[in-house]
Amino acid sequence: MSSLPVSESSVVAETQEVKTRAALASKPSVSPQYAEYRQTQRRKQWMVRLSQLLLFVAFLGVWQLAANMKWVDSMLTSKPSQLFMSFQELAFKGELFKHTWTTSMETLIGIVVSMLLGTLIAVVFWWSTFTSKVLEPYMVVLNALPKVALGPIFYIWLGDKYSIYGMAIAISVIVTIIMVESGFKEISQTKLKLMESFGATKAQMLRMVLLPASIPNFIATLKVNVGLTLVGVIMGEFLSSKAGLGYLIIYGGQVFQMNMVMVSIAMLAILSIILYGLVNVVGRFAKKKYHFEN
C-alpha cells in the first residue's frame, strides 16, 4: 500500500504549531505572589487617579458653594457654572478655539526652535572647550536676566507677531543649552576615550555615542521647555498680540470679564496637559527605540 503524499503547507503548519507549543511550554509561569503584587500596584494607581479626580471635583464644589453663599464676590472670582456658560458662548462663536490654536502653534514652534538652537549651541560648547569657557559667564548672566525686561526690545526689533516667538525662545533656549551641555558632560568618558583610541573623529563620537546616549536628557529638557515656552508665549501675547489665550486674558481683564479670564486660564491648563502628554509619548517611543526602556 502506497502512502499519501504530504503537502508542504501541512508540514510547515505542523512545524509552526510545534514551535508555538514549545515556546508556550518554555515561558515561565507568573508566581501567585508576583501576580498579587501587580494587582496591588494597579489598585494603588487607580486609587491615585480617583483621588485626583475627587480632589478636583471637591475644589469646583467648594468654589461654587463659596460663590453661591456670597463668601466671595463672584464678580471678582467667577464660579464654575458661569465658566461653563462662558465656555459654551466662546466656543459657539469660534473665538476660543481660534485663540487656543494660535497659542498652541506659537508654543510648538517655540519648543522646536529652542530645542534645535539650544542643542546646536550645546554641541558647539562640547566640541570646543575654549568656546565653552569664554561664553559660560554670558550664559549665566542671560539665564539670571528677567526675560520680561526684553519684551519691549523684541517688540521694536521683531514687531508685534515675531516678538512673541522671540520671548518664548529667549526664556527656554538658555535652559536648553545648560541642560543639554550638562547631559553631555555626564556621559561616560570611557566610551568616548575608547572610540578616540580607535581613531574615531569628534563627529563620529557625536553621532554614534553622544547624541543617542543623551535621549533621556533630551526628553527631560523637552518636559521643562513645555512650561517655559508656554510662559514665554503668554508673556509675549501680554505685551503685543491680536490673538491667543494671553490676548484673551488681557482683554478680559481690561473689560472686567473675569469669566473670559478664567476660561482662558482653564484652556491654558488643558493645553499644557496635552503638550506634556505628547512629550511623554514621544519620550517613551524614543527610549524604547534606543533601548533605554524594556
N, C-alpha and C positions, 0 to 999 in steps of 0.2 A: 504494500500500500504506500503510495507517494504522499509525502507531507505537503500541506498547502503552503504556498509562498507567503512570507511575511512582508507586509508593505513597510517601506522606510519610515513613513509617517508614524505608524504604530510603534515602531521601535524607538523613535525619538520621543514620543509621548510617554512611553513606559520609562525611559531613561530619566526624563524630566520629573516624573512622579516619584521615582526612587530618590532623586536628589532632593526633592522637596521634603519627602518624609525624613530623610537623613538630617536635613537642616533643622526641621522641627524637633527631631529627637535630640540633636546636639545642643539646641537652645536651652540655656539654663532656666529653670523654673524660678519664679519670684517667691521668696520666702514669705510666710504669713506676717512676720514682723516688719519686713520692708513694705509690704502692701498696706499694713496698718499705718506705718509712718507716712506713706504717700497720701493716704486718705486723711490723716490728721493735718498734714500740710495744706491740702486742698480746702479742708474745712476752715482752717485759720485764714486762708486767703479770702474765702467767701465772707468770713466774719469781718475782715478788714474792709472789704468793699461795701458790705451792708452798713457798717458803722459810718463810713464816709458819706454814704447816701443819707442816712438818718441825720447826721450832723448838718448836712446841707439843708435838708427839709426843716429841721428844727430852727436853723438860722432864719430861713424865709418866714417860718411861722411866727417867731418872736418879732421879726421886723414888721410883719403885717399887723400883729396884735398891738405893738407899740404905736403904730400909726393910727389904728382904729380907736385906741383908748386915749389918744391925744397925749401920750407920754412924750412923743416927739412931734415936731411940726412936719407933716407930710409934704408941705410945700418946699421945705428945705431938704428933706431926706428921701422924698418919694416913698413908694411902697410897692411890693411885688405885683399887686393887682393892676396898679397903674402902669408898671413896667410892661406887663403883658399886653395891655391895651396899646401902649405906645409902640411896642414891637410890631404888633399887627398893623398899626397905622403906617409906620415907616416901611415895613416890608411890602404892604399893599401898594404904596407909591413907588416902590422900587429903589428908594433912596438908600435904605440901609445896606442892601447887598451891593449897590454900586460903590458906596464908600468903603465897605469891608473888602471888596475886591481890589480897590485902589491900594489900601494899606497892605493887603496880602502880597500883591505884586511888588510893591516897594520893599517890603521886608525880605521876600525871597531874593530879589536882585541884590539887596544889600548883603545878605548872608553869603551868596555865591561870590560876589566881588571881594568881600573882606576875607573869605577863606582862601581864594586863589591868590590875592595880593599878599596876605599875611604869610601863607605858606612859601611863596616865592621869596619874600624877604628873609624868612627864617632859613631857607636853603642857602641864600647868599651869605648869611651870617655863619652858618655851619661850614660853608665852603672856604670862607676867608676869615680866619681868626682875627686878623688885623682890622678888617671892616667891622667885625662884631665889637671889638674893644673900643673902636673910635665912636661908633654910633650908640653904644649901650647907654651912656648918660642921657642922650637925647630921647631914647625910648622911655626911660624912667620919668623924665620931665613931661613928655607927652601923655604918658599913662596917668600921671597925677593931675594934669591940667583939666579943669572942669570944661567939658566939651560944649556945654551950652553957651559958654563965652565966645565960641567960634561961630555961633549961629548967624550974627549979622555979617561976618566976613564971608561965610558961604553964600548968604543971600546976595551980597554985592557981586561976588566973583562968579557964581554959578546961576543966579536967577532963582525965581520962586519955585521952579519944578525940580531942577537938579540939586538945589541946596538940601533937599530932603535926603537924597542919596548921599550927599557929602557928609551930612550929620550922622547918618546911620553907619557909614563906613568908618568915619573918624572914631566913633565910640567902640566899634568891635575889632578894627584891624590891629590896634596895638596889643590888645589882649590875645588875639590870634597869634601874632608874632611871638609874644612871650611864652605862650603855652606850647606852641609847636617847637620852638627852639629848645625849651626845657625838655620836651619829649625826645628830641634828637640827642641831647646830652645824656639821657638816662638809658639809651640803648646800649647793649653790651658792646664794649670796646673790643672784646676778644674776637668777635665775629669780623669786625672791621679790620683789625690787625691781621687776622688770618687771610682775608681777601687781599689785603695790601701785600702780604708776603708772597701771594701767588701772582702778583703783578697786576691786580685789578686797578682800574682808574677810579677817580672820585665819582665820575658819572656812573660807572658800573656799581659801585658801592651804594650810591644814592638810589639807583633804580632797583637793585636786587635785594638790598638789606634795609636801608634806612626808611624808605617810604612804606614798604609792606609792613615792617615792624612797628610803624607809627600809626597803624589803623585805629587801635583803641584810643590813642591820644587825639587823633582827628575827630573821632566821634564825640569824645568829651568836650573838645573845643567847639564843635557844632552845637552841642546842647547849651553851652554857655552863650554862644553867639545868637541863639534864638531869642533869648531875653534881651540881650544888649542891643541887637539890631532893631528889635521892636521898640525899645525905648528910644533909640535914635530916630526912628521913623516918626514916632509920635511927637518927639521934641521938634523935629523939622516941620511937621504939619502944624504944630502950635505957632511957629514963627512965620511960616509962609506956605499956605496951601489953599486950594479951592475945592479940594475933595479929600476924603479919607476920614477915618474914625477920629483922628486928632482934630480935624476941622469941625466935625460934629460936636465934639466935646467943647471946644472953644465957642462955637456958635450957640450951643445950648446954654452955656454959662452966661453969655452976653445977653441973651433974650430971657434969661431966668427960667428956662425949661429944664428942670432937673431930671425929668423923665428921659429926655433925649440924652442927657449926660450919662445917666445910669445905664441906659440901654447900650450906649456906645462902649462903656466900660465892660459890660457883660459880654459884648461881642469881642472885645479885646481878649478877655479871659478865654473864650471859646477858641479864638484864633491861635492863642499861644498853646493851648492844649493840642490842637490839631497839628501845629508845626512841630511841637515836641514829640508827638506820636509818630510823625513822618520821619524825624531824625532817628527815633528808636527802631523803626522798621528798616531804614537804610543801614543803621549800625549793626543790627542783627544779621542782615544779609551779608554785609562786608566781613564781619567777624567769622561767619561760617565759611565764606569763600576762602579766606586766608587762614582758616583753621585756628582761630582764637577761641572758638566755642565748639563743643561736641554736638 
